[in-house]
Amino acid sequence: FQRFHPSGPKSHYEHRLQTMDRAQIAGVDDVGIGALFGLHDYRFEVLAMLQHAQYLDKTYRAGPHTISVPRIRPADQAPDAIRPPHPVDDENFAKLTAVIRCAVPYTGMILSTRESPEMRARLLQLGFS
């Protein structure tokens, strides 16, 4: 995390993680969570995100209304996008989205336009809204 956000507002991980808590406390119960897949082992990221959803639901009686699942895709002038630290291939990306859908069936799932039209069509069959 620190490698990609060494300074500025995004560099404070705990503050970012607790954003949903602050929103809930302020009365905003329509929150969304997500992880950019490819920065760390996707299995850890999925479990951490699902644990976060469970925490929100248990603590505030309102889990996330949406879950976003972007993954790093090749991009010009972005060396880390060309060679992500932990790339997620199409098969594992499809699996992780299916796991999220099964674990949090009540939430809307947001698919990034970073994905190819073919991959988006495939993933829509797994329950994206």
HELIX and SHEET records of a PDB file:
HELIX    1   1 PRO A    9  SER A   11  5                                   3    
HELIX    2   2 TYR A   13  LEU A   17  1                                   5    
HELIX    3   3 THR A   19  ILE A   25  1                                   7    
HELIX    4   4 TYR A   42  TYR A   60  1                                  19    
HELIX    5   5 PRO A   79  ILE A   82  1                                   4    
HELIX    6   6 ASP A   90  ALA A  103  1                                  14    
HELIX    7   7 PRO A  117  LEU A  124  1                                   8    
SHEET    1   A 3 GLY A  32  GLY A  34  0                                        
SHEET    2   A 3 THR A  66  SER A  68  1                                        
SHEET    3   A 3 GLY A 108  ILE A 110  1                                        
END                                                                             
